[in-house]
Each structure stands twice: as C-alpha cells, then as structure tokens.
Amino acid sequence: MTVGLRRLWLVGVVALGLCAFAAPAAAEDWPNWRGPDHNGISKETGFATTFPAGGPKILWRASVGTGFSSFAVAGNKAYTIGNADGKDTIFCWDAETGKEIWKHQYPQRLGDKYYEGGTHSTPTVVDGKVYTASKYGRLCCLDAQTGKAIWEKDFPNKEPTWGFASSPLVLGRLVIYNMGPAGLALSKDDGRIVWNSGNEPSGYSTPVPYKHEGRDAVMIFASKACVGVLAETGKPLWSFPWTTRYDVNAADPILQDDKVFISSGYGTGCAQFTIGRGPANQTWRNRDMRNHFNSCILWKGSLYGFDESTFTCMDWETGQVAWTQKHLGKGSLMLAGGILVVLSEDGKLTFVQPDSKAFKLLGQAQVIDRKCWSTPVLANGRVYCRNAKGDVVCVDVKP
C-alpha cells in the first residue's frame, strides 16, 4: 500500500469511527410530572418514530382504576395511581415486563362530578422515595423499592371544585404542592409543614422551579393568578392576575429567560409576561392557545400544544399562530430527542416532527381506547399510555 493510499485508508477508518460514536442512542428516566427538567422535554434519542403495518409491539398491559395520572419512570420501575372500589392505589411495576412489584392503597372517593373522576396527580420519585398527592389531600411518601409508607398526611385545606391535581415538586429539603392560594411546603423527610399559604382553593397545575437572584423559587399557577414565591419560605415575589371560568388554571407555566407563558381553557386563552425584581409585566395576550389541562411544549422558539381540541403551533415571541391541525382531540404531549410524542384523545400514539412552518406527521398508531387525557411518557425505549378508565399499555419503540 502506498503512503497516499495508507493515509486515505486511515482517514476512512477514523471517519467511520467518529460516525459510530458521534450520536449514540441515549435513554433517560422520567422521574416526575413533566420530566427531569420540569418542561415536558426528554433528552432520550434513538427510538423508532414510525410503526409497522400491524401496529407497534405492546410489551405489557395493566389496569389501574379510574383517573388521569401520568407516569413516573425511574430505576427500571414505572409508577402511576388509579382509583377503584373507594380506594386510591399507587402502583409500582417492573418497567420492562409490567410485573407488579408493590402497591399502596388508602381510602379515597371517586369524585366523579361532571366527569369520570379518579386520580389527577403523578408520582414523583427522588432519592429512593415516591411522593404522591390525592385529589382530597392525602399526601404520601413511600419507599420506592418496597412501597412501605415513610409518612402519610391528610392535608385539611379546602380543595378546588374538582379536587387537588398538583404533582409533588421535590426541591432541596422540601416537597412543594399547589395547595392553597400560593402553595404548601412540607419537609420531604417527615411531612412536617414548613409553610402554608392559606386555606383558599388552589389551582390545578404543578409548581415549576426556577432561580430568583440565585435562590430557589417556584412558579405556581393558582386559582386567580400565576405567582412566584421563594421555595424556602413561601414569601411572595410577584403575581400576574389570571381569571378562568371555574378557576381551572391547570397547565403548568413555561419559563424561558425572564419570560413566562401561561394558558387556560374555557375560552380564556394565553399570555406571556416578564418577571424580575419588580412586578410581572405582560408582553402579549390572546385567545389562540387555550390549554384546558395539558401543558404546551416550548421548542426552538415555538410553542406546541392544544388550543382546546386543535393542535397548534405558536410563535413564542409574538403569540402569532403558525399552523393548526385538527383530528387529535384534546390530546397531550411531551418531547423526546427533538420529536413531539403526542397521544390523541382517542388513543392514537403520534410522532410529530416539530416545525414552525407546517404539521409534519412521522408515524401514528392506535394503541389504546379513548378517553385519553393523561400525558404519554417515553422513557428507555418504551412509551407508557393510559386512558380514563385505567387501561395502561406499554409500547415498544426501540428501533
């Protein structure tokens, strides 16, 4: 082999090696509502986004009882909550096989006022513990391996019309809930109340963490406003008034830099405002994104979400609608590896390429019957979906 050919051969070998290692598939747990970064976005890559003609492989199925809780996936275990026979049940399965590892129950009424009822909140898994919250105020901390109760509390404050929906946010030494007019914080170790904002009804969203001048703070979409408070003390930092019919402020706020986006249904709409040292200041507001309960995803300058039952792409800076797509109903979504993972209201698992110019469908398959309002979770090559009556499917999306 000549020197020139040897050099070309070496360059080729190195190039192939770089290609092989440039973009390995990455798996990621999803230990809490809206994922590890609390924004609905996973860094997982390397999963299939199209389906065979016969549909995807269903790895396992389960029945959990009525409810709308989503899933937490951590340490090869999957968790959710459902209601049946006058009890809530917290389930823990082997995430790959669906084998039940443990379950924990407590008395809890269905609460089916104008809808199916059942559970709302999603478990949070942190440091070997599982934190949960029920719609009528039962707060639990369980051992993630065994399901044994570490502490349980019944929160006495008045619940909103359809019951509490906040998932627990663990931040430092605290576990924080959207309960009361501006949140509730307990010691994560023993359930002791650290601060309580009061007895007025709450909103339905989950607290979102952020930094205020270097200190831990949380945004809470409460019943009458979106508020910011210091995590350690509950001290108010700012408030942006927001009134929705029936006080249903349910979709989590979205923060980028100093800008916050909020949205609610019942004809209300959405707004963006800025936060800092002073009062919150509105930058724009319209009625073109009305999130009834499922939150939007912010990705590369665009918001993707459900304007009631219309899938919508909206510009982050201006609030201008880029495009709309019908036929998905009041669905829900997350994003993984730059791909939107959408579950339609009637149970179609749908992969969409985010694009600010047009709706770009990658793949779609019927995986479960309706009514599906619970957010799907893609974690470690599997997608977990559920419907209101409590049917659960685990879908294989490994390539």
C-alpha positions as CSV (number, residue, x, y, z in Angstrom):
1,M,0.0,0.0,0.0
2,T,1.4,3.4,-1.0
3,V,1.8,6.2,1.5
4,G,-1.1,8.1,-0.1
5,L,-3.4,5.1,-0.1
6,R,-2.5,4.3,3.5
7,R,-3.3,7.9,4.5
8,L,-6.7,7.7,2.7
9,W,-7.4,4.3,4.4
10,L,-6.6,5.8,7.9
11,V,-8.8,8.8,7.2
12,G,-11.7,6.5,6.2
13,V,-11.3,4.4,9.4
14,V,-11.2,7.4,11.6
15,A,-14.3,8.9,9.9
16,L,-16.2,5.6,10.3
17,G,-15.2,5.6,14.0
18,L,-16.4,9.1,14.5
19,C,-19.7,8.3,12.8
20,A,-20.1,5.3,15.1
21,F,-19.6,7.3,18.2
22,A,-21.0,10.8,17.2
23,A,-24.7,10.2,18.1
24,P,-25.2,7.2,20.3
25,A,-28.8,6.4,21.4
26,A,-29.4,7.9,24.8
27,A,-32.0,6.7,27.3
28,E,-33.4,8.7,30.1
29,D,-35.6,8.2,33.1
30,W,-38.8,10.3,33.6
31,P,-39.0,10.5,37.4
32,N,-41.7,13.1,37.8
33,W,-44.5,15.0,36.1
34,R,-43.1,16.9,33.0
35,G,-39.8,15.1,33.3
36,P,-36.4,15.8,35.0
37,D,-36.3,19.4,33.8
38,H,-40.0,20.1,34.6
39,N,-40.7,21.3,31.0
40,G,-42.1,18.2,29.2
41,I,-38.8,17.5,27.4
42,S,-36.6,14.4,27.5
43,K,-33.1,14.1,26.2
44,E,-33.7,10.5,25.1
45,T,-32.8,9.7,21.5
46,G,-32.6,6.6,19.2
47,F,-36.2,5.5,19.3
48,A,-38.5,4.5,16.4
49,T,-40.9,7.2,15.2
50,T,-42.8,5.1,12.6
51,F,-44.8,1.9,13.1
52,P,-45.1,-1.4,11.2
53,A,-48.4,-2.0,9.3
54,G,-49.7,-4.2,12.1
55,G,-49.0,-1.5,14.7
56,P,-46.3,-1.3,17.4
57,K,-45.4,-4.1,19.8
58,I,-47.3,-3.9,23.1
59,L,-44.9,-5.1,25.8
60,W,-47.5,-5.3,28.6
61,R,-50.9,-4.1,29.8
62,A,-52.3,-3.3,33.2
63,S,-55.5,-2.0,34.8
64,V,-55.2,0.6,37.5
65,G,-58.6,2.1,38.0
66,T,-60.2,5.4,37.1
67,G,-58.0,8.5,36.8
68,F,-55.8,10.8,34.8
69,S,-52.5,10.4,36.5
70,S,-49.5,10.1,34.2
71,F,-46.4,8.0,34.8
72,A,-43.0,8.3,36.6
73,V,-40.2,6.0,35.4
74,A,-37.1,5.6,37.4
75,G,-34.6,2.8,38.1
76,N,-36.3,0.4,35.7
77,K,-39.6,0.9,37.6
78,A,-42.8,2.6,36.5
79,Y,-45.3,4.2,38.8
80,T,-48.8,5.6,38.5
81,I,-52.1,6.0,40.5
82,G,-55.7,5.0,40.0
83,N,-59.0,4.8,41.9
84,A,-61.3,1.8,42.3
85,D,-63.7,0.5,44.9
86,G,-63.4,3.6,47.1
87,K,-59.6,3.4,47.2
88,D,-56.6,5.1,45.5
89,T,-53.9,2.6,44.6
90,I,-50.3,3.6,43.9
91,F,-48.7,1.0,41.6
92,C,-45.1,0.1,41.0
93,W,-44.2,-2.2,38.2
94,D,-41.1,-3.6,36.5
95,A,-40.9,-1.1,33.7
96,E,-39.9,-3.6,31.1
97,T,-42.2,-6.6,31.9
98,G,-45.1,-5.0,33.7
99,K,-44.7,-7.3,36.7
100,E,-46.3,-5.7,39.7
101,I,-43.6,-5.1,42.4
102,W,-45.8,-3.4,45.0
103,K,-48.9,-1.3,45.5
104,H,-50.1,1.0,48.3
105,Q,-53.7,1.8,49.0
106,Y,-55.7,4.3,51.1
107,P,-59.4,5.2,51.2
108,Q,-60.4,7.9,48.7
109,R,-63.7,8.6,47.0
110,L,-64.0,8.7,43.2
111,G,-65.1,12.4,42.9
112,D,-66.8,12.0,39.6
113,K,-68.5,15.4,39.3
114,Y,-69.3,16.0,35.6
115,Y,-66.5,13.6,34.5
116,E,-65.1,10.2,35.2
117,G,-63.3,11.2,38.4
118,G,-60.4,9.4,39.9
119,T,-56.8,10.5,40.4
120,H,-55.1,13.5,38.9
121,S,-51.6,13.7,40.3
122,T,-48.5,11.9,39.0
123,P,-45.9,10.3,41.4
124,T,-42.5,11.9,42.0
125,V,-39.5,9.6,42.5
126,V,-36.5,11.2,44.2
127,D,-33.6,9.6,46.2
128,G,-35.3,6.2,46.6
129,K,-38.6,7.7,47.7
130,V,-42.0,8.1,46.0
131,Y,-44.1,11.2,46.7
132,T,-47.8,11.3,45.8
133,A,-50.8,13.6,46.4
134,S,-54.5,12.6,46.1
135,K,-57.4,14.8,44.9
136,Y,-58.7,15.1,48.5
137,G,-55.4,15.8,50.2
138,R,-53.8,12.5,51.2
139,L,-50.0,13.2,50.9
140,C,-47.7,10.1,50.9
141,C,-44.0,9.4,51.0
142,L,-43.2,5.8,50.3
143,D,-40.1,3.7,49.9
144,A,-39.5,3.3,46.2
145,Q,-38.3,-0.3,46.5
146,T,-40.9,-1.7,48.8
147,G,-43.9,0.7,48.9
148,K,-43.7,0.9,52.6
149,A,-45.0,4.2,54.0
150,I,-42.4,6.6,55.4
151,W,-45.0,9.2,56.2
152,E,-48.6,10.0,55.3
153,K,-50.6,13.2,55.9
154,D,-54.1,14.3,55.3
155,F,-54.0,17.9,54.3
156,P,-57.0,19.7,55.8
157,N,-57.2,22.7,53.4
158,K,-60.2,23.2,51.1
159,E,-59.8,21.5,47.8
160,P,-60.8,23.2,44.5
161,T,-64.0,22.1,42.7
162,W,-62.5,19.0,41.0
163,G,-60.0,18.2,43.8
164,F,-56.3,18.8,44.0
165,A,-54.3,18.0,40.9
166,S,-50.8,19.1,41.7
167,S,-48.0,16.6,41.5
168,P,-45.4,16.9,44.2
169,L,-42.3,19.0,43.5
170,V,-39.2,18.0,45.5
171,L,-36.8,20.9,45.8
172,G,-33.9,20.7,48.3
173,R,-35.3,19.7,51.7
174,L,-38.9,20.4,50.7
175,V,-41.7,18.8,48.9
176,I,-44.0,21.6,47.4
177,Y,-47.6,21.3,46.2
178,N,-50.1,23.7,44.5
179,M,-52.4,23.7,47.5
180,G,-53.9,26.8,49.0
181,P,-53.8,30.2,47.2
182,A,-50.0,30.2,46.7
183,G,-48.7,26.7,47.6
184,L,-47.8,24.4,50.5
185,A,-44.4,23.1,51.5
186,L,-43.6,20.1,53.7
187,S,-40.4,18.6,54.9
188,K,-39.6,15.9,52.5
189,D,-38.2,13.7,55.2
190,D,-41.1,13.7,57.7
191,G,-44.0,15.6,56.2
192,R,-43.9,18.4,58.7
193,I,-45.5,21.7,57.4
194,V,-42.7,24.2,56.7
195,W,-45.0,26.9,55.2
196,N,-48.7,27.1,54.1
197,S,-50.1,30.0,52.1
198,G,-53.6,29.6,53.4
199,N,-57.0,27.8,53.2
200,E,-58.4,29.3,49.9
201,P,-58.8,26.9,47.0
202,S,-55.8,26.2,44.8
203,G,-55.3,26.0,41.0
204,Y,-54.7,22.6,39.3
205,S,-51.2,22.9,38.0
206,T,-47.9,21.6,39.4
207,P,-45.3,24.0,40.9
208,V,-42.4,24.8,38.5
209,P,-38.9,25.5,39.9
210,Y,-36.7,28.4,38.9
211,K,-34.0,30.7,40.3
212,H,-34.7,34.2,41.7
213,E,-31.5,36.1,42.2
214,G,-29.7,32.8,42.8
215,R,-32.2,31.5,45.3
216,D,-34.6,28.6,44.7
217,A,-38.1,29.8,43.8
218,V,-41.3,28.3,42.4
219,M,-44.0,29.4,40.0
220,I,-47.5,28.3,40.9
221,F,-50.5,28.7,38.6
222,A,-53.0,29.3,41.4
223,S,-56.8,29.8,41.2
224,K,-56.7,33.5,40.5
225,A,-53.2,34.3,39.4
226,C,-49.8,32.9,38.4
227,V,-47.5,33.6,41.4
228,G,-43.8,33.4,42.2
229,V,-42.7,32.5,45.7
230,L,-39.4,31.7,47.5
231,A,-39.1,28.0,48.0
232,E,-37.7,28.1,51.5
233,T,-40.3,30.5,53.0
234,G,-43.2,30.9,50.6
235,K,-42.5,34.6,50.5
236,P,-44.4,36.2,47.5
237,L,-42.2,37.6,44.8
238,W,-44.7,38.6,42.1
239,S,-48.2,37.9,40.9
240,F,-49.8,38.0,37.5
241,P,-53.6,38.0,37.8
242,W,-55.4,35.4,35.7
243,T,-59.1,34.5,35.9
244,T,-60.6,31.4,34.2
245,R,-64.1,30.1,34.5
246,Y,-64.4,27.7,37.4
247,D,-60.8,28.7,38.4
248,V,-59.4,25.9,36.2
249,N,-55.8,27.1,35.8
250,A,-54.3,23.6,35.1
251,A,-51.5,23.8,32.6
252,D,-48.0,24.4,34.0
253,P,-46.3,27.8,33.4
254,I,-43.4,27.7,30.9
255,L,-40.3,29.8,31.7
256,Q,-37.5,30.9,29.3
257,D,-35.1,33.5,30.5
258,D,-37.3,36.2,32.1
259,K,-40.4,35.4,30.2
260,V,-43.3,33.2,31.4
261,F,-46.1,31.7,29.3
262,I,-49.5,30.7,30.8
263,S,-52.6,29.3,29.2
264,S,-56.0,28.1,30.3
265,G,-59.2,26.8,28.7
266,Y,-62.9,27.7,28.9
267,G,-62.4,30.4,26.3
268,T,-59.7,32.3,28.3
269,G,-56.5,32.0,26.2
270,C,-52.9,32.6,26.9
271,A,-50.4,35.3,27.8
272,Q,-46.7,35.9,28.1
273,F,-45.2,38.2,30.8
274,T,-41.8,39.1,32.1
275,I,-40.6,38.6,35.7
276,G,-37.7,40.1,37.6
277,R,-37.2,42.3,40.7
278,G,-40.4,44.3,40.1
279,P,-44.0,43.5,39.1
280,A,-44.8,41.0,36.4
281,N,-45.4,42.8,33.1
282,Q,-47.5,41.5,30.2
283,T,-45.8,41.3,26.7
284,W,-48.7,39.8,24.8
285,R,-52.0,38.1,25.3
286,N,-54.5,36.4,23.0
287,R,-57.1,33.6,22.9
288,D,-55.3,31.4,20.3
289,M,-53.9,28.8,22.7
290,R,-56.4,27.6,25.3
291,N,-54.9,24.7,27.3
292,H,-57.7,23.1,29.1
293,F,-55.4,21.0,31.3
294,N,-52.4,19.7,29.3
295,S,-49.3,22.0,29.1
296,C,-47.6,23.2,25.9
297,I,-44.0,22.3,24.9
298,L,-41.6,25.1,24.0
299,W,-39.0,24.1,21.4
300,K,-36.7,26.2,19.3
301,G,-38.9,29.4,19.5
302,S,-42.2,27.7,19.0
303,L,-45.0,26.6,21.4
304,Y,-46.7,23.3,20.6
305,G,-49.9,22.5,22.4
306,F,-53.7,22.0,22.3
307,D,-55.9,25.0,21.8
308,E,-58.9,23.2,23.3
309,S,-59.1,20.3,20.7
310,T,-57.0,21.9,18.0
311,F,-53.2,21.0,17.9
312,T,-51.5,24.4,17.4
313,C,-48.0,25.8,16.8
314,M,-47.5,29.4,18.1
315,D,-44.5,31.7,18.0
316,W,-43.0,32.2,21.4
317,E,-42.0,35.9,20.9
318,T,-45.2,37.2,19.4
319,G,-48.0,34.8,20.2
320,Q,-48.9,34.5,16.5
321,V,-50.3,31.2,15.3
322,A,-48.1,29.4,12.8
323,W,-50.4,26.5,12.0
324,T,-53.2,24.3,13.3
325,Q,-54.1,20.7,13.0
326,K,-57.4,19.0,13.9
327,H,-58.4,15.4,14.5
328,L,-56.3,14.8,17.6
329,G,-59.0,16.0,20.1
330,K,-57.9,17.2,23.5
331,G,-54.7,15.3,23.4
332,S,-51.5,15.6,25.4
333,L,-47.8,15.7,24.5
334,M,-44.2,15.6,25.6
335,L,-41.0,15.9,23.5
336,A,-38.1,13.5,23.3
337,G,-35.0,13.7,21.2
338,G,-36.4,16.6,19.2
339,I,-39.6,14.7,18.4
340,L,-43.1,15.5,19.7
341,V,-44.7,12.5,21.3
342,V,-48.5,13.0,21.2
343,L,-51.4,10.9,22.5
344,S,-54.6,11.9,20.8
345,E,-57.8,12.0,22.9
346,D,-59.0,8.8,21.2
347,G,-55.8,6.9,21.9
348,K,-53.5,7.3,18.9
349,L,-49.8,7.4,19.7
350,T,-48.5,10.0,17.3
351,F,-45.0,11.2,16.5
352,V,-44.6,14.7,15.0
353,Q,-41.5,16.5,13.7
354,P,-41.5,20.0,15.3
355,D,-41.6,22.6,12.5
356,S,-42.7,26.2,12.7
357,K,-44.0,26.1,9.1
358,A,-46.3,23.1,9.0
359,F,-47.6,20.0,10.8
360,K,-45.3,17.1,9.9
361,L,-46.6,13.6,10.8
362,L,-43.9,10.9,11.2
363,G,-46.0,8.0,12.5
364,Q,-49.3,7.2,14.1
365,A,-50.9,4.0,15.6
366,Q,-53.9,3.2,17.7
367,V,-52.6,1.8,21.0
368,I,-55.5,2.3,23.4
369,D,-59.2,3.2,23.5
370,R,-60.5,6.6,24.4
371,K,-60.7,8.8,26.6
372,C,-57.1,9.7,26.8
373,W,-56.2,12.9,28.7
374,S,-53.1,11.6,30.5
375,T,-49.8,12.7,29.1
376,P,-47.8,9.8,27.5
377,V,-44.3,9.2,28.8
378,L,-41.4,8.0,26.6
379,A,-38.6,6.6,28.7
380,N,-35.9,4.0,28.0
381,G,-37.3,2.9,24.6
382,R,-40.8,2.5,25.9
383,V,-44.0,4.7,25.8
384,Y,-46.5,4.4,28.6
385,C,-50.1,5.4,27.8
386,R,-53.3,5.2,29.8
387,N,-57.0,6.1,29.4
388,A,-59.5,7.5,31.9
389,K,-60.9,4.1,32.8
390,G,-57.5,2.9,33.8
391,D,-56.2,0.8,31.0
392,V,-52.4,1.0,30.7
393,V,-50.3,0.0,27.7
394,C,-46.5,-0.1,27.5
395,V,-45.4,0.3,23.8
396,D,-42.1,-0.8,22.5
397,V,-40.4,2.0,20.4
398,K,-36.9,0.6,20.4
399,P,-35.6,0.7,16.8
